[in-house]
Amino acid sequence: MSQRSERTTDAAGPLERADQADSVDSATEVFVAHRNLLFTVAYEMLGSAADAEDVLQETWLRWVGVDLATVREQRAYLVRIVTRQALDRLRALGRRKESYVGPWLPEPLLTAPDVAEDVELAESVSMAMLLVLETLQPIERAVFVLREVFDLAYDEIADAVGKTPAAVRQIAYRARARVAARRPRGGVSPAETRAALGAFQRAVETGDLRRLLDILAPDVVALSDGGGIKHALLRPIVGAEKVARLLAAGWWKRDAERTVELVQINGGPGLLVRVGGEIDGVVAVRVESGYVTGAYHVRNPDKLSRMERETVVSR
C-alpha cells in the first residue's frame, strides 16, 4: 500500500509541476501584453521610472500567484494591483522628497516620436503635467490618472483605490479642478514647442540676454535637480529677468566638451546635454502661447538612466 502511494505521488508530481509551469506561462503572457500600460500607470502616479519598475516587479509577484480562471477582466485586475502598489510607493516617495536636496523633478524618459501623435498621452507624461500631478494628494493623483488618462470606469477605480464609486466621483471632480488651475493653458503643438525650444537653446548658448527676454514669459519658473550629487539650483528661480540673467551667465552652454542634442523627452521636444560624451543632463520646457513658462533641468545622475534608450509608454 505504501509503495503504491509512493508511486502515485511520484507520478502526480511531474503533472502538478507541468500545470504550475503552464499557469506561470499564461500569467507571464498576459503580464507582458499589458506591461507597457502598467508601467505608464505607475510612472504617471510616481514620476519615477525606477520606482515604477519596482512597482511592476511587485505587481508581477502578486499576479503570478493569482488563479487566472477566477479573473474576469485581466487588464482591470492588473491595473488594480499596480495602482495599489503605486499608492503605497507614492506615500513612501513623499517622505523621501521631504529630505531631498533642492527641487525634485520627475525622472525624464527618452520616448519615441510617435508618442506625440497621441496628444492626451503625450501631455499626461510631460514634465509639466507630472509637476502639476505632484500637487495632488496620492488618492487624487491615482483617481485623476486612471480616469482622465486611462478612461477607467468609476467602479473600476473604486476597486483599485479602496473607495466607493460615489467617493471616487467626488475625488475625480476635485482633482480635475486642481489640475485645470495649474495645467498649461491651451494646446501647444510639438512644432510650436520645438520652435520655442530652438529659440531658447540659441539664446542660452549665445548668452544673449535680449533674446532670452523675448522668449521667456514674465512669470517663467526655472527648476534644476541635481539631487545633491551634481551642481544645481537649490530653489526655484521665478521671473523673466532673473531667469534670463541666470541662463545668460552660463547655466549651461555649448563648448568643445559639451554637446546639445534635440530629442523626444516625455512625449515632447527636449534637449539632451552631454559633456565629454557622457550624459550630463536633460532640459525640458513648458511652452504657452509661444513663450517658455517653465524650464526644467535634470542633472541628478540617478535620474538619467532612461536617456540611453527609448522607453515605451502606452494607454
C-alpha positions as a Python dict, from the first residue, in 0.01 Angstrom:
ca = {
    (1, 'M'): (0, 0, 0),
    (2, 'S'): (280, 234, 98),
    (3, 'Q'): (476, 157, -218),
    (4, 'R'): (167, 216, -437),
    (5, 'S'): (110, 550, -261),
    (6, 'E'): (468, 649, -322),
    (7, 'R'): (442, 557, -689),
    (8, 'T'): (117, 752, -723),
    (9, 'T'): (271, 1059, -558),
    (10, 'D'): (579, 1037, -779),
    (11, 'A'): (360, 1007, -1089),
    (12, 'A'): (145, 1305, -990),
    (13, 'G'): (444, 1529, -913),
    (14, 'P'): (551, 1597, -1272),
    (15, 'L'): (188, 1662, -1375),
    (16, 'E'): (148, 1911, -1094),
    (17, 'R'): (469, 2081, -1188),
    (18, 'A'): (360, 2093, -1553),
    (19, 'D'): (30, 2256, -1455),
    (20, 'Q'): (216, 2510, -1245),
    (21, 'A'): (453, 2585, -1531),
    (22, 'D'): (159, 2631, -1770),
    (23, 'S'): (-4, 2866, -1520),
    (24, 'V'): (312, 3073, -1489),
    (25, 'D'): (350, 3082, -1869),
    (26, 'S'): (-10, 3204, -1907),
    (27, 'A'): (37, 3465, -1636),
    (28, 'T'): (361, 3580, -1800),
    (29, 'E'): (197, 3611, -2141),
    (30, 'V'): (-85, 3827, -2001),
    (31, 'F'): (154, 4041, -1795),
    (32, 'V'): (386, 4105, -2090),
    (33, 'A'): (88, 4200, -2309),
    (34, 'H'): (-8, 4473, -2059),
    (35, 'R'): (338, 4567, -1932),
    (36, 'N'): (373, 4899, -2117),
    (37, 'L'): (32, 5011, -1994),
    (38, 'L'): (113, 4910, -1636),
    (39, 'F'): (448, 5091, -1647),
    (40, 'T'): (277, 5406, -1774),
    (41, 'V'): (16, 5394, -1496),
    (42, 'A'): (286, 5352, -1230),
    (43, 'Y'): (514, 5617, -1384),
    (44, 'E'): (239, 5878, -1406),
    (45, 'M'): (150, 5814, -1044),
    (46, 'L'): (510, 5828, -924),
    (47, 'G'): (709, 6044, -1166),
    (48, 'S'): (994, 5795, -1124),
    (49, 'A'): (1083, 5522, -1372),
    (50, 'A'): (1295, 5338, -1114),
    (51, 'D'): (1007, 5327, -866),
    (52, 'A'): (765, 5233, -1144),
    (53, 'E'): (984, 4934, -1232),
    (54, 'D'): (986, 4828, -866),
    (55, 'V'): (608, 4851, -863),
    (56, 'L'): (590, 4633, -1175),
    (57, 'Q'): (807, 4373, -1006),
    (58, 'E'): (579, 4371, -701),
    (59, 'T'): (276, 4352, -930),
    (60, 'W'): (421, 4054, -1113),
    (61, 'L'): (488, 3866, -787),
    (62, 'R'): (124, 3908, -688),
    (63, 'W'): (-12, 3836, -1034),
    (64, 'V'): (176, 3508, -1078),
    (65, 'G'): (2, 3373, -768),
    (66, 'V'): (-347, 3450, -895),
    (67, 'D'): (-575, 3176, -1032),
    (68, 'L'): (-642, 3317, -1380),
    (69, 'A'): (-962, 3114, -1406),
    (70, 'T'): (-1114, 3341, -1140),
    (71, 'V'): (-1023, 3666, -1319),
    (72, 'R'): (-1290, 3810, -1549),
    (73, 'E'): (-1108, 4123, -1668),
    (74, 'Q'): (-733, 4065, -1670),
    (75, 'R'): (-642, 4421, -1769),
    (76, 'A'): (-857, 4572, -1494),
    (77, 'Y'): (-721, 4324, -1239),
    (78, 'L'): (-361, 4410, -1325),
    (79, 'V'): (-432, 4783, -1317),
    (80, 'R'): (-587, 4738, -973),
    (81, 'I'): (-274, 4561, -844),
    (82, 'V'): (-35, 4816, -993),
    (83, 'T'): (-241, 5108, -859),
    (84, 'R'): (-241, 4972, -505),
    (85, 'Q'): (133, 4908, -516),
    (86, 'A'): (198, 5252, -665),
    (87, 'L'): (-10, 5419, -393),
    (88, 'D'): (198, 5251, -124),
    (89, 'R'): (517, 5356, -304),
    (90, 'L'): (386, 5710, -359),
    (91, 'R'): (339, 5765, 13),
    (92, 'A'): (694, 5643, 83),
    (93, 'L'): (826, 5859, -202),
    (94, 'G'): (661, 6162, -45),
    (95, 'R'): (862, 6106, 272),
    (96, 'R'): (1185, 6077, 70),
    (97, 'K'): (1114, 6405, -108),
    (98, 'E'): (1095, 6587, 224),
    (99, 'S'): (1470, 6535, 272),
    (100, 'Y'): (1563, 6577, -97),
    (101, 'V'): (1837, 6831, -170),
    (102, 'G'): (1697, 7112, -383),
    (103, 'P'): (1392, 7096, -611),
    (104, 'W'): (1262, 6749, -702),
    (105, 'L'): (1191, 6693, -1072),
    (106, 'P'): (1038, 6384, -1237),
    (107, 'E'): (1271, 6126, -1387),
    (108, 'P'): (1287, 6202, -1762),
    (109, 'L'): (1220, 5939, -2027),
    (110, 'L'): (1354, 5919, -2379),
    (111, 'T'): (1035, 5845, -2574),
    (112, 'A'): (959, 5753, -2934),
    (113, 'P'): (846, 6031, -3171),
    (114, 'D'): (508, 5861, -3224),
    (115, 'V'): (409, 5927, -2860),
    (116, 'A'): (344, 6288, -2962),
    (117, 'E'): (73, 6166, -3202),
    (118, 'D'): (-142, 6069, -2902),
    (119, 'V'): (-190, 6422, -2770),
    (120, 'E'): (-353, 6319, -2442),
    (121, 'L'): (-88, 6058, -2365),
    (122, 'A'): (195, 6297, -2454),
    (123, 'E'): (54, 6566, -2226),
    (124, 'S'): (-3, 6320, -1942),
    (125, 'V'): (364, 6211, -1933),
    (126, 'S'): (510, 6558, -1999),
    (127, 'M'): (738, 6707, -1736),
    (128, 'A'): (496, 6998, -1696),
    (129, 'M'): (197, 6772, -1625),
    (130, 'L'): (393, 6544, -1392),
    (131, 'L'): (485, 6852, -1189),
    (132, 'V'): (118, 6950, -1177),
    (133, 'L'): (30, 6599, -1056),
    (134, 'E'): (284, 6645, -776),
    (135, 'T'): (43, 6898, -621),
    (136, 'L'): (-228, 6632, -572),
    (137, 'Q'): (-277, 6401, -277),
    (138, 'P'): (-188, 6035, -353),
    (139, 'I'): (-552, 5921, -389),
    (140, 'E'): (-636, 6225, -602),
    (141, 'R'): (-341, 6153, -828),
    (142, 'A'): (-438, 5789, -871),
    (143, 'V'): (-800, 5873, -947),
    (144, 'F'): (-707, 6150, -1191),
    (145, 'V'): (-460, 5931, -1381),
    (146, 'L'): (-693, 5632, -1403),
    (147, 'R'): (-996, 5839, -1504),
    (148, 'E'): (-860, 6120, -1720),
    (149, 'V'): (-570, 5940, -1887),
    (150, 'F'): (-679, 5576, -1900),
    (151, 'D'): (-1057, 5633, -1902),
    (152, 'L'): (-1137, 5367, -1641),
    (153, 'A'): (-1494, 5346, -1512),
    (154, 'Y'): (-1561, 5482, -1164),
    (155, 'D'): (-1641, 5137, -1024),
    (156, 'E'): (-1309, 5001, -1157),
    (157, 'I'): (-1121, 5292, -999),
    (158, 'A'): (-1312, 5238, -675),
    (159, 'D'): (-1186, 4877, -663),
    (160, 'A'): (-830, 4995, -726),
    (161, 'V'): (-818, 5268, -460),
    (162, 'G'): (-1046, 5113, -199),
    (163, 'K'): (-1319, 5378, -216),
    (164, 'T'): (-1685, 5376, -316),
    (165, 'P'): (-1777, 5485, -672),
    (166, 'A'): (-1955, 5791, -526),
    (167, 'A'): (-1641, 5891, -334),
    (168, 'V'): (-1429, 5839, -645),
    (169, 'R'): (-1656, 6075, -843),
    (170, 'Q'): (-1603, 6345, -583),
    (171, 'I'): (-1227, 6289, -575),
    (172, 'A'): (-1213, 6298, -957),
    (173, 'Y'): (-1407, 6628, -963),
    (174, 'R'): (-1174, 6783, -706),
    (175, 'A'): (-859, 6655, -882),
    (176, 'R'): (-977, 6784, -1222),
    (177, 'A'): (-1036, 7128, -1076),
    (178, 'R'): (-691, 7139, -918),
    (179, 'V'): (-518, 7021, -1233),
    (180, 'A'): (-717, 7262, -1453),
    (181, 'A'): (-599, 7554, -1239),
    (182, 'R'): (-234, 7461, -1293),
    (183, 'R'): (-205, 7286, -1630),
    (184, 'P'): (-69, 7471, -1936),
    (185, 'R'): (-333, 7699, -2087),
    (186, 'G'): (-434, 7599, -2439),
    (187, 'G'): (-296, 7323, -2656),
    (188, 'V'): (58, 7353, -2787),
    (189, 'S'): (169, 7152, -3089),
    (190, 'P'): (505, 6973, -3097),
    (191, 'A'): (609, 7212, -3376),
    (192, 'E'): (538, 7515, -3155),
    (193, 'T'): (731, 7361, -2868),
    (194, 'R'): (1026, 7279, -3097),
    (195, 'A'): (1032, 7638, -3229),
    (196, 'A'): (1025, 7787, -2879),
    (197, 'L'): (1283, 7535, -2756),
    (198, 'G'): (1512, 7614, -3052),
    (199, 'A'): (1493, 7986, -2982),
    (200, 'F'): (1553, 7917, -2613),
    (201, 'Q'): (1855, 7697, -2693),
    (202, 'R'): (2014, 7953, -2927),
    (203, 'A'): (1968, 8233, -2675),
    (204, 'V'): (2119, 8027, -2392),
    (205, 'E'): (2416, 7913, -2600),
    (206, 'T'): (2500, 8267, -2706),
    (207, 'G'): (2422, 8422, -2368),
    (208, 'D'): (2203, 8677, -2550),
    (209, 'L'): (2004, 8841, -2270),
    (210, 'R'): (1774, 9028, -2510),
    (211, 'R'): (1680, 8713, -2700),
    (212, 'L'): (1617, 8531, -2374),
    (213, 'L'): (1382, 8803, -2253),
    (214, 'D'): (1200, 8777, -2587),
    (215, 'I'): (1128, 8404, -2543),
    (216, 'L'): (1068, 8387, -2166),
    (217, 'A'): (723, 8451, -2018),
    (218, 'P'): (714, 8719, -1745),
    (219, 'D'): (630, 8455, -1481),
    (220, 'V'): (869, 8186, -1608),
    (221, 'V'): (999, 7938, -1350),
    (222, 'A'): (1339, 7764, -1373),
    (223, 'L'): (1396, 7444, -1177),
    (224, 'S'): (1716, 7241, -1158),
    (225, 'D'): (1753, 6895, -1000),
    (226, 'G'): (2099, 6774, -903),
    (227, 'G'): (1984, 6558, -614),
    (228, 'G'): (2275, 6680, -402),
    (229, 'I'): (2509, 6494, -639),
    (230, 'K'): (2557, 6746, -922),
    (231, 'H'): (2565, 7125, -905),
    (232, 'A'): (2213, 7262, -949),
    (233, 'L'): (1979, 7535, -830),
    (234, 'L'): (1876, 7485, -469),
    (235, 'R'): (1549, 7671, -514),
    (236, 'P'): (1318, 7775, -800),
    (237, 'I'): (1407, 8095, -986),
    (238, 'V'): (1099, 8296, -1085),
    (239, 'G'): (1061, 8584, -1333),
    (240, 'A'): (1195, 8654, -1681),
    (241, 'E'): (1467, 8898, -1570),
    (242, 'K'): (1612, 8665, -1304),
    (243, 'V'): (1591, 8353, -1522),
    (244, 'A'): (1741, 8531, -1824),
    (245, 'R'): (2038, 8657, -1623),
    (246, 'L'): (2092, 8311, -1477),
    (247, 'L'): (2090, 8149, -1821),
    (248, 'A'): (2299, 8419, -1985),
    (249, 'A'): (2562, 8375, -1712),
    (250, 'G'): (2619, 8018, -1824),
    (251, 'W'): (2371, 7783, -1662),
    (252, 'W'): (2473, 7557, -1950),
    (253, 'K'): (2646, 7642, -2274),
    (254, 'R'): (2786, 7454, -2569),
    (255, 'D'): (3166, 7426, -2580),
    (256, 'A'): (3432, 7187, -2707),
    (257, 'E'): (3336, 6924, -2447),
    (258, 'R'): (2963, 6993, -2432),
    (259, 'T'): (2710, 6890, -2696),
    (260, 'V'): (2336, 6953, -2701),
    (261, 'E'): (2101, 6726, -2895),
    (262, 'L'): (1730, 6772, -2969),
    (263, 'V'): (1544, 6456, -2857),
    (264, 'Q'): (1197, 6343, -2752),
    (265, 'I'): (1162, 6372, -2375),
    (266, 'N'): (840, 6258, -2211),
    (267, 'G'): (643, 6284, -2532),
    (268, 'G'): (772, 6625, -2641),
    (269, 'P'): (1084, 6804, -2766),
    (270, 'G'): (1369, 6841, -2519),
    (271, 'L'): (1745, 6878, -2503),
    (272, 'L'): (1997, 6610, -2409),
    (273, 'V'): (2325, 6757, -2282),
    (274, 'R'): (2647, 6556, -2296),
    (275, 'V'): (2986, 6651, -2156),
    (276, 'G'): (3282, 6456, -2287),
    (277, 'G'): (3039, 6214, -2450),
    (278, 'E'): (2867, 6133, -2119),
    (279, 'I'): (2510, 6235, -2042),
    (280, 'D'): (2524, 6537, -1812),
    (281, 'G'): (2161, 6645, -1806),
    (282, 'V'): (1826, 6690, -1971),
    (283, 'V'): (1638, 7014, -2036),
    (284, 'A'): (1262, 7020, -2090),
    (285, 'V'): (1045, 7329, -2126),
    (286, 'R'): (683, 7420, -2075),
    (287, 'V'): (555, 7641, -2357),
    (288, 'E'): (240, 7853, -2360),
    (289, 'S'): (140, 8094, -2639),
    (290, 'G'): (490, 8078, -2787),
    (291, 'Y'): (668, 8166, -2461),
    (292, 'V'): (869, 7944, -2226),
    (293, 'T'): (685, 7940, -1892),
    (294, 'G'): (891, 7662, -1734),
    (295, 'A'): (1250, 7539, -1777),
    (296, 'Y'): (1336, 7206, -1613),
    (297, 'H'): (1698, 7091, -1592),
    (298, 'V'): (1760, 6740, -1455),
    (299, 'R'): (2124, 6664, -1366),
    (300, 'N'): (2086, 6403, -1092),
    (301, 'P'): (2269, 6104, -1249),
    (302, 'D'): (2034, 5863, -1068),
    (303, 'K'): (1752, 6002, -1282),
    (304, 'L'): (1922, 5985, -1622),
    (305, 'S'): (1939, 5609, -1680),
    (306, 'R'): (1633, 5619, -1910),
    (307, 'M'): (1802, 5856, -2155),
    (308, 'E'): (2018, 5591, -2324),
    (309, 'R'): (1727, 5405, -2485),
    (310, 'E'): (1363, 5471, -2564),
    (311, 'T'): (1100, 5383, -2307),
    (312, 'V'): (763, 5271, -2442),
    (313, 'V'): (458, 5435, -2284),
    (314, 'S'): (103, 5347, -2382),
    (315, 'R'): (-264, 5366, -2287),
}
